Amino acid sequence: MMKPLLAALATLALAGGGALAHHGWGSYDASKPITVDGTILTSKYENPHATITVKAPDKVWTVTLAPTSRMINRGATRDMVAVGKTVSAYGYASTVEKDEMRAERITVDGKTVEMR
């Protein structure tokens, strides 16, 4: 009786950990859209979300993109968000993390891709 209970608790703990690690979209101010334009300084093309840092005229922004599977399906390859590319990211600033935003869409080399 004790082994099934321990197995069930372990499964719940492991499943809950991923949910706790993933941030919700409620921490972004959708009432005030912003556009960040600049050069990509770093690029992490991995799950749960790809991220880039962008050197804008005023500061360096961390831009949260979509999961890689969605980006691939919509034509946003790793090469599209490579270091050195110029990007325009439209989305919402974080209300929690300073200088971080969630992109709704990005434009690179004249190609616009929806992230959501």
N, CA and C of each residue as an Amber inpcrd file, in Angstrom:
protein
   348
   0.8210000  -1.1970000   0.0000000   0.0000000   0.0000000   0.0000000
   0.8660000   1.2630000   0.0000000   1.9740000   1.2170000   0.6940000
   2.8270000   2.3940000   0.8120000   3.5470000   2.6890000  -0.5050000
   3.9770000   1.6620000  -1.2410000   4.7110000   1.8760000  -2.4950000
   3.8720000   2.5990000  -3.5480000   2.6130000   2.2020000  -3.7750000
   1.8060000   2.9560000  -4.7520000   1.5890000   4.4090000  -4.3490000
   1.4350000   4.6410000  -3.0640000   1.2420000   6.0090000  -2.5810000
   2.4950000   6.8440000  -2.8140000   3.6590000   6.2820000  -2.5110000
   4.9140000   6.9940000  -2.7380000   5.1400000   7.2500000  -4.2240000
   4.8130000   6.2740000  -5.0510000   4.9670000   6.4470000  -6.4980000
   4.0540000   7.5590000  -7.0090000   2.8380000   7.6120000  -6.5140000
   1.8930000   8.6510000  -6.9360000   2.3700000  10.0260000  -6.4810000
   2.8730000  10.1290000  -5.2690000   3.3830000  11.4090000  -4.7720000
   4.6070000  11.8660000  -5.5620000   5.4860000  10.9320000  -5.8920000
   6.6760000  11.2780000  -6.6800000   6.2790000  11.7690000  -8.0630000
   5.3010000  11.1160000  -8.6690000   4.8250000  11.5260000  -9.9950000
   4.2330000  12.9290000  -9.9400000   3.4330000  13.2070000  -8.9300000
   2.8470000  14.5380000  -8.7720000   3.9180000  15.5990000  -8.5480000
   4.9160000  15.2790000  -7.7620000   5.9830000  16.2440000  -7.4940000
   6.7600000  16.5640000  -8.7610000   7.0640000  15.5420000  -9.5510000
   7.7940000  15.7660000 -10.7960000   6.9480000  16.5430000 -11.8030000
   5.6910000  16.2120000 -11.9130000   4.8100000  16.9060000 -12.8630000
   4.6070000  18.3530000 -12.4520000   4.4980000  18.6220000 -11.1860000
   4.2920000  19.9820000 -10.7000000   5.5050000  20.8650000 -10.8610000
   6.6980000  20.2750000 -10.8390000   7.9200000  21.0540000 -10.9580000
   8.0000000  21.8130000 -12.2630000   7.6050000  21.1890000 -13.3590000
   7.6280000  21.8590000 -14.6530000   6.6480000  23.0130000 -14.7080000
   5.5030000  22.8230000 -14.0920000   4.5070000  23.8960000 -14.0920000
   4.9890000  25.0840000 -13.2640000   5.6830000  24.7940000 -12.1790000
   6.1780000  25.8810000 -11.3520000   7.3230000  26.6220000 -12.0260000
   8.1190000  25.9120000 -12.8130000   9.2610000  26.5410000 -13.4670000
   8.8310000  27.4340000 -14.6180000   7.7030000  27.1590000 -15.2220000
   7.2310000  27.9270000 -16.3640000   6.4710000  29.1490000 -15.8840000
   6.8340000  30.3120000 -16.3840000   6.1470000  31.5310000 -15.9760000
   4.8760000  31.7070000 -16.7960000   3.9150000  32.3740000 -16.2080000
   2.6850000  32.6530000 -16.9270000   2.8020000  33.9440000 -17.7130000
   1.8690000  34.1430000 -18.6430000   1.8880000  35.3610000 -19.4590000
   1.2210000  36.5260000 -18.7530000   0.6720000  36.3210000 -17.5620000
   0.0220000  37.3960000 -16.8270000   0.9880000  38.4500000 -16.3020000
   2.2790000  38.1700000 -16.3580000   3.2560000  39.1320000 -15.8380000
   3.7500000  40.0980000 -16.9120000   3.0050000  40.2190000 -17.9910000
   3.3390000  41.1630000 -19.0710000   2.1850000  42.1380000 -19.2270000
   2.5050000  43.4080000 -19.4570000   1.4830000  44.4550000 -19.5340000
   0.9640000  44.5860000 -20.9660000  -0.0990000  43.8320000 -21.2690000
  -0.6720000  43.8240000 -22.6110000  -1.3970000  45.1240000 -22.9510000
  -1.5880000  45.9960000 -21.9640000  -2.2620000  47.2650000 -22.2450000
  -1.3070000  48.3050000 -22.8360000  -0.0020000  48.0160000 -22.8060000
   0.9910000  48.9680000 -23.3070000   1.9880000  48.2610000 -24.2260000
   1.6040000  47.9930000 -25.4760000   2.5380000  47.3230000 -26.3850000
   3.7720000  48.1850000 -26.6610000   4.8920000  47.5130000 -26.8480000
   6.1440000  48.1930000 -27.1620000   6.7950000  47.5410000 -28.3790000
   7.6900000  48.2610000 -29.0070000   8.5030000  47.7180000 -30.0860000
   9.9570000  47.9470000 -29.7290000  10.7330000  46.8820000 -29.8010000
  12.1630000  46.9520000 -29.5270000  12.8860000  46.6560000 -30.8330000
  13.7030000  47.5900000 -31.2830000  14.4800000  47.4510000 -32.5040000
  15.9580000  47.4470000 -32.1610000  16.7020000  46.5290000 -32.7640000
  18.1370000  46.5340000 -32.5200000  18.8190000  45.2800000 -33.0230000
  20.0640000  45.1510000 -32.6230000  20.9040000  44.0300000 -33.0330000
  20.8240000  42.9090000 -32.0020000  20.7250000  41.6760000 -32.4880000
  20.6950000  40.5180000 -31.5990000  22.1050000  40.2710000 -31.0680000
  22.2340000  40.3200000 -29.7350000  23.5240000  40.0910000 -29.0840000
  23.7300000  38.6340000 -28.6950000  22.6540000  37.9920000 -28.2060000
  22.7010000  36.5680000 -27.8620000  21.4190000  35.9170000 -28.3400000
  21.4910000  34.6120000 -28.5880000  20.3240000  33.8710000 -29.0560000
  20.3470000  32.4730000 -28.4500000  19.2540000  32.1180000 -27.7670000
  19.0880000  30.7700000 -27.2160000  17.8620000  30.1660000 -27.8910000
  18.0930000  29.2490000 -28.8040000  17.0270000  28.6160000 -29.5750000
  16.7300000  27.2690000 -28.9310000  16.0390000  27.3220000 -27.7850000
  15.7480000  26.1130000 -27.0330000  14.4300000  26.2910000 -26.2870000
  13.8860000  25.1740000 -25.8160000  12.6260000  25.2000000 -25.0790000
  12.8760000  25.4570000 -23.6030000  11.9250000  26.0070000 -22.8500000
  10.5320000  26.1180000 -23.2400000  10.2390000  27.2790000 -24.1990000
  11.1120000  28.2830000 -24.2710000  10.9320000  29.3960000 -25.2000000
  12.2960000  29.8220000 -25.6880000  12.3810000  30.1550000 -26.9490000
  13.6070000  30.7620000 -27.4510000  13.7040000  32.1650000 -26.8740000
  14.9190000  32.6360000 -26.6520000  15.1190000  33.9870000 -26.1610000
  16.2880000  34.6330000 -26.8950000  16.1810000  35.9260000 -27.0510000
  17.2750000  36.7050000 -27.6280000  17.5080000  37.9190000 -26.7420000
  18.7200000  38.4410000 -26.7680000  18.9570000  39.7530000 -26.1620000
  19.2120000  40.7070000 -27.3090000  18.6190000  41.8810000 -27.1920000
  18.6350000  42.8660000 -28.2730000  19.2210000  44.1700000 -27.7580000
  20.2190000  44.6760000 -28.4590000  20.8330000  45.9760000 -28.1370000
  20.0170000  47.0450000 -28.8220000  19.0940000  47.6380000 -28.0760000
  18.2720000  48.7400000 -28.5780000  19.0170000  50.0470000 -28.3060000
  18.5520000  51.1540000 -28.8920000  19.2320000  52.4320000 -28.6530000
  19.2810000  52.8340000 -27.1740000  18.2470000  52.4600000 -26.3980000
  18.1840000  52.8960000 -25.0040000  18.7770000  51.9170000 -24.0020000
  18.7420000  50.5990000 -24.2980000  19.2170000  49.5780000 -23.3600000
  19.2250000  48.2160000 -24.0370000  19.6680000  47.2200000 -23.3060000
  19.6480000  45.8390000 -23.7900000  18.3960000  45.1640000 -23.2300000
  17.6140000  44.5790000 -24.1270000  16.3770000  43.8890000 -23.7640000
  16.5510000  42.3870000 -23.8860000  15.9270000  41.6430000 -22.9760000
  15.7570000  40.2000000 -23.1310000  14.3820000  40.0080000 -23.7450000
  14.3340000  39.3440000 -24.8920000  13.0810000  39.1540000 -25.6200000
  12.7250000  37.6680000 -25.6010000  11.5940000  37.3440000 -24.9840000
  11.0990000  35.9710000 -24.9390000  10.2880000  35.7120000 -26.2000000
  10.6790000  34.6750000 -26.9210000  10.0120000  34.3120000 -28.1660000
   9.0980000  33.1110000 -27.9110000   8.7210000  32.4100000 -28.9490000
   7.8420000  31.2500000 -28.8460000   8.6610000  29.9790000 -28.6110000
   7.9890000  28.8700000 -28.3000000   8.6830000  27.5890000 -28.2720000
   9.2820000  27.2930000 -29.6580000  10.3760000  26.5650000 -29.6880000
  11.0680000  26.3410000 -30.9610000  10.1910000  25.6160000 -31.9830000
   9.3450000  24.6990000 -31.5400000   8.4900000  23.9830000 -32.5000000
   7.5460000  24.9480000 -33.2180000   6.9940000  25.9030000 -32.4970000
   6.1090000  26.8910000 -33.1180000   6.8980000  27.8000000 -34.0500000
   8.0910000  28.1910000 -33.6250000   8.9130000  29.0510000 -34.4760000
   9.2640000  28.3470000 -35.7860000   9.6500000  27.0890000 -35.7010000
   9.9850000  26.3150000 -36.9060000   8.7710000  26.2170000 -37.8190000
   7.6120000  25.9000000 -37.2470000   6.3820000  25.7810000 -38.0410000
   6.0080000  27.0740000 -38.7490000   6.4220000  28.2000000 -38.1910000
   6.0720000  29.4960000 -38.7710000   7.2170000  30.1190000 -39.5650000
   8.3120000  29.3850000 -39.7020000   9.4100000  29.8610000 -40.5370000
  10.4850000  30.6480000 -39.8270000  10.4540000  30.6660000 -38.5070000
  11.4840000  31.3830000 -37.7430000  12.5510000  30.3830000 -37.3090000
  13.5260000  30.2000000 -38.1580000  14.5900000  29.2370000 -37.8930000
  15.6340000  29.8190000 -36.9490000  16.5330000  28.9610000 -36.5300000
  17.6580000  29.3810000 -35.6860000  18.4630000  30.4700000 -36.3870000
  18.6470000  30.3280000 -37.7060000  19.4150000  31.3140000 -38.4740000
  18.7210000  32.6770000 -38.5180000  17.3940000  32.6670000 -38.4750000
  16.6580000  33.9360000 -38.5320000  16.9570000  34.8020000 -37.3100000
  17.1480000  34.1660000 -36.1510000  17.3820000  34.9220000 -34.9120000
  18.8360000  34.7760000 -34.4520000  19.7330000  34.7060000 -35.4100000
  21.1580000  34.5400000 -35.1060000  21.7760000  35.8420000 -34.6000000
  22.8290000  35.6910000 -33.8340000  23.5840000  36.8390000 -33.3310000
  24.0380000  37.6980000 -34.5070000  23.8850000  39.0150000 -34.3580000
  24.2930000  39.9650000 -35.3850000  23.1690000  40.4310000 -36.2880000
  22.0590000  39.6820000 -36.3320000  20.9070000  40.0910000 -37.1420000
  20.2240000  41.2960000 -36.4970000  19.5580000  42.0940000 -37.3190000
  18.7560000  43.2100000 -36.8270000  17.3130000  42.7450000 -36.7330000
  16.6850000  43.0000000 -35.5920000  15.3350000  42.5260000 -35.3350000
  14.4590000  43.6820000 -34.8680000  13.1810000  43.5760000 -35.1900000
  12.1560000  44.4410000 -34.6220000  11.1760000  43.5080000 -33.9270000
  11.0550000  43.6560000 -32.6100000  10.1730000  42.7950000 -31.8190000
   9.0400000  43.6330000 -31.2510000   7.8050000  43.2100000 -31.5160000
   6.6130000  43.8850000 -31.0180000   6.0000000  42.9980000 -29.9450000
   5.6990000  43.5680000 -28.7930000   5.0900000  42.7740000 -27.7330000
   4.8560000  43.5870000 -26.4860000   5.0620000  42.9270000 -25.3370000
   4.6850000  43.5120000 -24.0630000   5.8230000  43.4010000 -23.0550000
   6.0820000  44.4910000 -22.3460000   7.1180000  44.5080000 -21.3240000
   6.6630000  43.7220000 -20.0940000   7.6220000  43.1060000 -19.4360000
   7.3590000  42.3810000 -18.1980000   7.0640000  43.3690000 -17.0750000
   6.1580000  42.9850000 -16.2010000   5.8870000  43.7740000 -15.0060000
   6.7290000  43.2800000 -13.8320000   7.5000000  42.2130000 -14.0560000
   8.2980000  41.5970000 -13.0030000   9.7930000  41.7470000 -13.2730000
  10.2160000  41.4000000 -14.4800000  11.6310000  41.4240000 -14.8440000
  11.9600000  42.6980000 -15.6160000  12.8710000  43.4860000 -15.0810000
  13.2810000  44.7300000 -15.7330000  13.9430000  44.4100000 -17.0780000
  13.6310000  45.1790000 -18.1090000  14.2510000  45.0630000 -19.4340000
  13.9630000  43.7290000 -20.1200000  12.7960000  43.1370000 -19.8260000
  12.4110000  41.8820000 -20.4720000  11.0400000  42.0690000 -21.1040000
  10.8360000  41.4520000 -22.2650000   9.5530000  41.5310000 -22.9570000
   9.1890000  40.1970000 -23.5660000   7.9150000  40.0210000 -23.8380000
   7.3890000  38.8640000 -24.5520000   7.0180000  39.3390000 -25.9440000
   7.5720000  38.7260000 -26.9510000   7.2950000  39.1470000 -28.3270000
   6.0260000  38.4910000 -28.8570000   5.1790000  39.2970000 -29.4550000
   4.0090000  38.7990000 -30.1850000   4.3800000  38.5000000 -31.6300000
   5.3000000  39.3140000 -32.1600000   5.7860000  39.0890000 -33.5230000
   7.1680000  39.7060000 -33.6510000   7.9390000  39.1500000 -34.5720000
   9.2600000  39.6960000 -34.8500000   9.4050000  39.8810000 -36.3560000
  10.2430000  40.8310000 -36.7240000  10.5740000  41.0460000 -38.1310000
  12.0930000  41.0540000 -38.2500000  12.5940000  40.1970000 -39.1440000
  14.0250000  40.0910000 -39.4260000  14.1820000  39.9690000 -40.9370000
  15.0830000  40.7620000 -41.5010000  15.3380000  40.7070000 -42.9470000
  14.0680000  40.8600000 -43.7720000  13.1430000  41.7120000 -43.3070000
  11.9040000  41.9520000 -44.0350000  10.8370000  40.8910000 -43.8860000
  11.1080000  39.8450000 -43.0930000  10.1390000  38.7630000 -42.8820000
   9.5590000  38.8800000 -41.4830000   8.2150000  38.9390000 -41.3990000
   7.5210000  39.0340000 -40.1230000   6.9450000  37.6720000 -39.7540000
   7.1590000  37.2910000 -38.5050000   6.6740000  35.9940000 -38.0110000
   5.9130000  36.2210000 -36.7130000   4.6960000  35.6820000 -36.6420000
   3.8800000  35.7490000 -35.4280000   4.3910000  34.7080000 -34.4360000
   4.5570000  35.1200000 -33.2020000   5.0520000  34.2220000 -32.1620000
   3.9290000  33.5340000 -31.4020000   2.7570000  34.1460000 -31.3540000
   1.6660000  33.5730000 -30.5330000   0.6190000  32.9290000 -31.3690000
